[in-house]
Amino acid sequence: MISGVKTVSSKDSEDMTSAQIMEFRRKIHDAKYIDSAIQRIASVLSKRLIEEHERQ
């Protein structure tokens, strides 16, 4: 094994995925998280639209 590299078994991967799903389920009920996510999406879209417009 290479130092610092950990192999992940399929069981570990399933556990990580389950934990991630549970975390997202918790987050979708958090109004602050949703508001923040919408703001981030709007910011990225606005930036891309401006960049595309400047290239034309």
Gaussian input, Z-matrix of N, CA and C with variables (Angstrom, degrees):
# hf/3-21g

backbone

0 1
 N
 C     1     B1
 C     2     B2     1     A1
 N     3     B3     2     A2     1     D1
 C     4     B4     3     A3     2     D2
 C     5     B5     4     A4     3     D3
 N     6     B6     5     A5     4     D4
 C     7     B7     6     A6     5     D5
 C     8     B8     7     A7     6     D6
 N     9     B9     8     A8     7     D7
 C    10    B10     9     A9     8     D8
 C    11    B11    10    A10     9     D9
 N    12    B12    11    A11    10    D10
 C    13    B13    12    A12    11    D11
 C    14    B14    13    A13    12    D12
 N    15    B15    14    A14    13    D13
 C    16    B16    15    A15    14    D14
 C    17    B17    16    A16    15    D15
 N    18    B18    17    A17    16    D16
 C    19    B19    18    A18    17    D17
 C    20    B20    19    A19    18    D18
 N    21    B21    20    A20    19    D19
 C    22    B22    21    A21    20    D20
 C    23    B23    22    A22    21    D21
 N    24    B24    23    A23    22    D22
 C    25    B25    24    A24    23    D23
 C    26    B26    25    A25    24    D24
 N    27    B27    26    A26    25    D25
 C    28    B28    27    A27    26    D26
 C    29    B29    28    A28    27    D27
 N    30    B30    29    A29    28    D28
 C    31    B31    30    A30    29    D29
 C    32    B32    31    A31    30    D30
 N    33    B33    32    A32    31    D31
 C    34    B34    33    A33    32    D32
 C    35    B35    34    A34    33    D33
 N    36    B36    35    A35    34    D34
 C    37    B37    36    A36    35    D35
 C    38    B38    37    A37    36    D36
 N    39    B39    38    A38    37    D37
 C    40    B40    39    A39    38    D38
 C    41    B41    40    A40    39    D39
 N    42    B42    41    A41    40    D40
 C    43    B43    42    A42    41    D41
 C    44    B44    43    A43    42    D42
 N    45    B45    44    A44    43    D43
 C    46    B46    45    A45    44    D44
 C    47    B47    46    A46    45    D45
 N    48    B48    47    A47    46    D46
 C    49    B49    48    A48    47    D47
 C    50    B50    49    A49    48    D48
 N    51    B51    50    A50    49    D49
 C    52    B52    51    A51    50    D50
 C    53    B53    52    A52    51    D51
 N    54    B54    53    A53    52    D52
 C    55    B55    54    A54    53    D53
 C    56    B56    55    A55    54    D54
 N    57    B57    56    A56    55    D55
 C    58    B58    57    A57    56    D56
 C    59    B59    58    A58    57    D57
 N    60    B60    59    A59    58    D58
 C    61    B61    60    A60    59    D59
 C    62    B62    61    A61    60    D60
 N    63    B63    62    A62    61    D61
 C    64    B64    63    A63    62    D62
 C    65    B65    64    A64    63    D63
 N    66    B66    65    A65    64    D64
 C    67    B67    66    A66    65    D65
 C    68    B68    67    A67    66    D66
 N    69    B69    68    A68    67    D67
 C    70    B70    69    A69    68    D68
 C    71    B71    70    A70    69    D69
 N    72    B72    71    A71    70    D70
 C    73    B73    72    A72    71    D71
 C    74    B74    73    A73    72    D72
 N    75    B75    74    A74    73    D73
 C    76    B76    75    A75    74    D74
 C    77    B77    76    A76    75    D75
 N    78    B78    77    A77    76    D76
 C    79    B79    78    A78    77    D77
 C    80    B80    79    A79    78    D78
 N    81    B81    80    A80    79    D79
 C    82    B82    81    A81    80    D80
 C    83    B83    82    A82    81    D81
 N    84    B84    83    A83    82    D82
 C    85    B85    84    A84    83    D83
 C    86    B86    85    A85    84    D84
 N    87    B87    86    A86    85    D85
 C    88    B88    87    A87    86    D86
 C    89    B89    88    A88    87    D87
 N    90    B90    89    A89    88    D88
 C    91    B91    90    A90    89    D89
 C    92    B92    91    A91    90    D90
 N    93    B93    92    A92    91    D91
 C    94    B94    93    A93    92    D92
 C    95    B95    94    A94    93    D93
 N    96    B96    95    A95    94    D94
 C    97    B97    96    A96    95    D95
 C    98    B98    97    A97    96    D96
 N    99    B99    98    A98    97    D97
 C   100   B100    99    A99    98    D98
 C   101   B101   100   A100    99    D99
 N   102   B102   101   A101   100   D100
 C   103   B103   102   A102   101   D101
 C   104   B104   103   A103   102   D102
 N   105   B105   104   A104   103   D103
 C   106   B106   105   A105   104   D104
 C   107   B107   106   A106   105   D105
 N   108   B108   107   A107   106   D106
 C   109   B109   108   A108   107   D107
 C   110   B110   109   A109   108   D108
 N   111   B111   110   A110   109   D109
 C   112   B112   111   A111   110   D110
 C   113   B113   112   A112   111   D111
 N   114   B114   113   A113   112   D112
 C   115   B115   114   A114   113   D113
 C   116   B116   115   A115   114   D114
 N   117   B117   116   A116   115   D115
 C   118   B118   117   A117   116   D116
 C   119   B119   118   A118   117   D117
 N   120   B120   119   A119   118   D118
 C   121   B121   120   A120   119   D119
 C   122   B122   121   A121   120   D120
 N   123   B123   122   A122   121   D121
 C   124   B124   123   A123   122   D122
 C   125   B125   124   A124   123   D123
 N   126   B126   125   A125   124   D124
 C   127   B127   126   A126   125   D125
 C   128   B128   127   A127   126   D126
 N   129   B129   128   A128   127   D127
 C   130   B130   129   A129   128   D128
 C   131   B131   130   A130   129   D129
 N   132   B132   131   A131   130   D130
 C   133   B133   132   A132   131   D131
 C   134   B134   133   A133   132   D132
 N   135   B135   134   A134   133   D133
 C   136   B136   135   A135   134   D134
 C   137   B137   136   A136   135   D135
 N   138   B138   137   A137   136   D136
 C   139   B139   138   A138   137   D137
 C   140   B140   139   A139   138   D138
 N   141   B141   140   A140   139   D139
 C   142   B142   141   A141   140   D140
 C   143   B143   142   A142   141   D141
 N   144   B144   143   A143   142   D142
 C   145   B145   144   A144   143   D143
 C   146   B146   145   A145   144   D144
 N   147   B147   146   A146   145   D145
 C   148   B148   147   A147   146   D146
 C   149   B149   148   A148   147   D147
 N   150   B150   149   A149   148   D148
 C   151   B151   150   A150   149   D149
 C   152   B152   151   A151   150   D150
 N   153   B153   152   A152   151   D151
 C   154   B154   153   A153   152   D152
 C   155   B155   154   A154   153   D153
 N   156   B156   155   A155   154   D154
 C   157   B157   156   A156   155   D155
 C   158   B158   157   A157   156   D156
 N   159   B159   158   A158   157   D157
 C   160   B160   159   A159   158   D158
 C   161   B161   160   A160   159   D159
 N   162   B162   161   A161   160   D160
 C   163   B163   162   A162   161   D161
 C   164   B164   163   A163   162   D162
 N   165   B165   164   A164   163   D163
 C   166   B166   165   A165   164   D164
 C   167   B167   166   A166   165   D165

   B1=1.4604
   B2=1.5213
   B3=1.3072
   B4=1.4575
   B5=1.5194
   B6=1.3104
   B7=1.4500
   B8=1.5222
   B9=1.3389
   B10=1.4498
   B11=1.5198
   B12=1.3360
   B13=1.4630
   B14=1.5125
   B15=1.3180
   B16=1.4459
   B17=1.5131
   B18=1.3140
   B19=1.4534
   B20=1.5173
   B21=1.3155
   B22=1.4581
   B23=1.5156
   B24=1.3352
   B25=1.4528
   B26=1.5214
   B27=1.3261
   B28=1.4665
   B29=1.5275
   B30=1.3214
   B31=1.4711
   B32=1.5225
   B33=1.3494
   B34=1.4632
   B35=1.5323
   B36=1.3121
   B37=1.4636
   B38=1.5271
   B39=1.3332
   B40=1.4680
   B41=1.5225
   B42=1.3339
   B43=1.4620
   B44=1.5240
   B45=1.3459
   B46=1.4569
   B47=1.5192
   B48=1.3328
   B49=1.4570
   B50=1.5173
   B51=1.3174
   B52=1.4676
   B53=1.5194
   B54=1.3211
   B55=1.4613
   B56=1.5254
   B57=1.3226
   B58=1.4670
   B59=1.5219
   B60=1.3238
   B61=1.4630
   B62=1.5241
   B63=1.3219
   B64=1.4623
   B65=1.5295
   B66=1.3250
   B67=1.4730
   B68=1.5251
   B69=1.3376
   B70=1.4683
   B71=1.5267
   B72=1.3081
   B73=1.4696
   B74=1.5195
   B75=1.3297
   B76=1.4627
   B77=1.5307
   B78=1.3222
   B79=1.4613
   B80=1.5241
   B81=1.3306
   B82=1.4652
   B83=1.5217
   B84=1.3132
   B85=1.4636
   B86=1.5269
   B87=1.3192
   B88=1.4670
   B89=1.5310
   B90=1.3303
   B91=1.4696
   B92=1.5254
   B93=1.3311
   B94=1.4713
   B95=1.5243
   B96=1.3237
   B97=1.4618
   B98=1.5289
   B99=1.3213
   B100=1.4657
   B101=1.5252
   B102=1.3327
   B103=1.4682
   B104=1.5234
   B105=1.3235
   B106=1.4637
   B107=1.5295
   B108=1.3190
   B109=1.4631
   B110=1.5277
   B111=1.3196
   B112=1.4692
   B113=1.5301
   B114=1.3224
   B115=1.4660
   B116=1.5292
   B117=1.3447
   B118=1.4722
   B119=1.5244
   B120=1.3320
   B121=1.4694
   B122=1.5225
   B123=1.3261
   B124=1.4672
   B125=1.5214
   B126=1.3074
   B127=1.4619
   B128=1.5274
   B129=1.3271
   B130=1.4689
   B131=1.5241
   B132=1.3352
   B133=1.4582
   B134=1.5281
   B135=1.3202
   B136=1.4673
   B137=1.5149
   B138=1.3283
   B139=1.4649
   B140=1.5291
   B141=1.3209
   B142=1.4670
   B143=1.5203
   B144=1.3212
   B145=1.4629
   B146=1.5241
   B147=1.3037
   B148=1.4665
   B149=1.5138
   B150=1.3365
   B151=1.4622
   B152=1.5225
   B153=1.3256
   B154=1.4585
   B155=1.5217
   B156=1.3141
   B157=1.4726
   B158=1.5270
   B159=1.3348
   B160=1.4749
   B161=1.5268
   B162=1.3321
   B163=1.4635
   B164=1.5203
   B165=1.3080
   B166=1.4795
   B167=1.4792
   A1=109.06
   A2=116.46
   A3=122.28
   A4=108.03
   A5=116.45
   A6=121.40
   A7=111.03
   A8=116.59
   A9=121.34
   A10=114.35
   A11=117.79
   A12=120.96
   A13=108.65
   A14=116.63
   A15=121.75
   A16=108.94
   A17=116.09
   A18=119.01
   A19=108.09
   A20=115.89
   A21=121.21
   A22=108.37
   A23=115.97
   A24=119.66
   A25=109.22
   A26=116.09
   A27=118.72
   A28=110.22
   A29=118.71
   A30=121.70
   A31=109.91
   A32=116.62
   A33=120.21
   A34=110.31
   A35=116.12
   A36=120.95
   A37=110.65
   A38=116.48
   A39=120.31
   A40=110.64
   A41=117.37
   A42=121.14
   A43=111.01
   A44=116.53
   A45=120.70
   A46=109.85
   A47=117.18
   A48=121.13
   A49=110.30
   A50=117.43
   A51=121.04
   A52=110.57
   A53=116.84
   A54=120.82
   A55=110.31
   A56=116.50
   A57=120.14
   A58=110.61
   A59=117.19
   A60=120.56
   A61=110.24
   A62=116.89
   A63=120.47
   A64=110.96
   A65=116.41
   A66=120.33
   A67=110.61
   A68=117.57
   A69=120.23
   A70=111.31
   A71=117.69
   A72=120.18
   A73=110.86
   A74=116.20
   A75=120.11
   A76=110.17
   A77=115.77
   A78=120.53
   A79=113.14
   A80=118.64
   A81=119.36
   A82=112.37
   A83=116.91
   A84=120.39
   A85=112.05
   A86=116.43
   A87=122.42
   A88=108.61
   A89=116.28
   A90=121.23
   A91=112.09
   A92=117.90
   A93=120.28
   A94=110.90
   A95=117.25
   A96=121.12
   A97=109.69
   A98=117.26
   A99=121.67
   A100=110.61
   A101=116.88
   A102=120.44
   A103=111.14
   A104=115.88
   A105=120.65
   A106=111.01
   A107=116.83
   A108=120.82
   A109=110.81
   A110=116.58
   A111=120.70
   A112=110.09
   A113=117.24
   A114=121.14
   A115=111.12
   A116=117.02
   A117=120.61
   A118=110.73
   A119=116.38
   A120=120.29
   A121=110.43
   A122=116.83
   A123=120.93
   A124=111.04
   A125=116.70
   A126=120.95
   A127=111.33
   A128=116.22
   A129=120.24
   A130=110.36
   A131=117.15
   A132=120.12
   A133=111.46
   A134=116.99
   A135=120.81
   A136=111.08
   A137=116.28
   A138=120.87
   A139=110.69
   A140=116.93
   A141=120.23
   A142=111.94
   A143=116.82
   A144=119.39
   A145=111.15
   A146=116.79
   A147=121.20
   A148=110.42
   A149=116.51
   A150=119.98
   A151=110.72
   A152=117.67
   A153=121.56
   A154=110.53
   A155=117.45
   A156=121.38
   A157=111.00
   A158=117.22
   A159=120.91
   A160=111.28
   A161=118.15
   A162=120.89
   A163=111.98
   A164=117.21
   A165=120.05
   A166=111.81
   D1=137.65
   D2=177.36
   D3=-74.59
   D4=138.09
   D5=-179.06
   D6=-56.87
   D7=129.24
   D8=176.50
   D9=85.14
   D10=-4.19
   D11=179.76
   D12=-105.08
   D13=124.37
   D14=-179.38
   D15=-110.15
   D16=131.09
   D17=175.00
   D18=-82.60
   D19=148.33
   D20=-178.05
   D21=-117.12
   D22=121.69
   D23=177.33
   D24=-75.74
   D25=164.85
   D26=179.64
   D27=-64.23
   D28=-31.70
   D29=177.40
   D30=-65.40
   D31=-45.61
   D32=177.18
   D33=-60.84
   D34=-41.18
   D35=-179.86
   D36=-63.47
   D37=-42.53
   D38=178.00
   D39=-63.82
   D40=-40.69
   D41=178.48
   D42=-63.20
   D43=-41.98
   D44=178.94
   D45=-64.52
   D46=-43.13
   D47=179.54
   D48=-62.96
   D49=-43.96
   D50=178.68
   D51=-61.46
   D52=-41.63
   D53=178.89
   D54=-64.47
   D55=-40.50
   D56=179.32
   D57=-65.93
   D58=-40.98
   D59=178.80
   D60=-62.88
   D61=-44.35
   D62=179.03
   D63=-62.18
   D64=-38.76
   D65=178.69
   D66=-64.49
   D67=-44.14
   D68=178.51
   D69=-66.01
   D70=-37.31
   D71=176.64
   D72=-60.89
   D73=-39.84
   D74=178.08
   D75=-66.44
   D76=-43.00
   D77=-175.96
   D78=-66.39
   D79=-34.67
   D80=-176.44
   D81=-68.68
   D82=-11.88
   D83=176.18
   D84=-97.75
   D85=3.26
   D86=-178.81
   D87=-101.20
   D88=108.58
   D89=-176.44
   D90=-58.21
   D91=-37.95
   D92=179.35
   D93=-65.01
   D94=-39.46
   D95=178.52
   D96=-63.82
   D97=-46.18
   D98=-179.49
   D99=-62.70
   D100=-45.43
   D101=177.90
   D102=-58.73
   D103=-44.20
   D104=179.95
   D105=-64.41
   D106=-42.37
   D107=179.51
   D108=-62.60
   D109=-42.35
   D110=178.98
   D111=-63.61
   D112=-41.60
   D113=178.16
   D114=-62.36
   D115=-42.39
   D116=179.02
   D117=-63.64
   D118=-43.84
   D119=179.05
   D120=-62.03
   D121=-46.19
   D122=179.57
   D123=-61.40
   D124=-39.53
   D125=179.88
   D126=-64.48
   D127=-45.95
   D128=179.68
   D129=-63.73
   D130=-45.14
   D131=-179.99
   D132=-62.77
   D133=-43.48
   D134=178.72
   D135=-60.54
   D136=-45.09
   D137=179.82
   D138=-60.76
   D139=-44.08
   D140=-179.78
   D141=-66.83
   D142=-38.42
   D143=177.77
   D144=-64.06
   D145=-41.62
   D146=179.15
   D147=-65.58
   D148=-43.90
   D149=179.12
   D150=-62.19
   D151=-42.75
   D152=179.52
   D153=-64.29
   D154=-41.68
   D155=179.12
   D156=-63.96
   D157=-39.19
   D158=-178.77
   D159=-68.89
   D160=-26.83
   D161=179.48
   D162=-75.03
   D163=-20.89
   D164=-175.75
   D165=-84.78

